[in-house]
Amino acid sequence: PRSTLFPYTTLFRSAEGVNALLNYTLGDVGQKIQNPVFLIEGEFVPLKAENTTQRLVKMIKDSGNKKAETYTIKNTGHHIVSTNSDEFCAAVIDFLSRHYK
């Protein structure tokens, strides 16, 4: 039997699929997110469909949550925690210290 993730992995093989998934999942969900949102990506992530991370933050901000931001870790791919844990941790600590006192 196929994995329940099969439709998603198929979608993520193309920019059109990623765009469709973003529009589907964030249509209503973005309006319900009230907490600060921090999206971290590696510079060399294999699939970067039309600045996906920036688009996610824009959708969240457009829904009224102004506490959404992105961070890109340079010279890193998909496994940002294992390949650049120091910068990852520093970015998370900085974000948390600014939004949670």
Protein Blocks (a to p, Z undefined) as FASTA:
>chain_A
ZZfklmmmmmmmpfklmmmmmmmmmmmmmmmpmbdcdddddfklfbaghhlllmmmmmmm
mnopabbccdddehiafklmlmmmmlmmmmmmmmmmmmmZZ
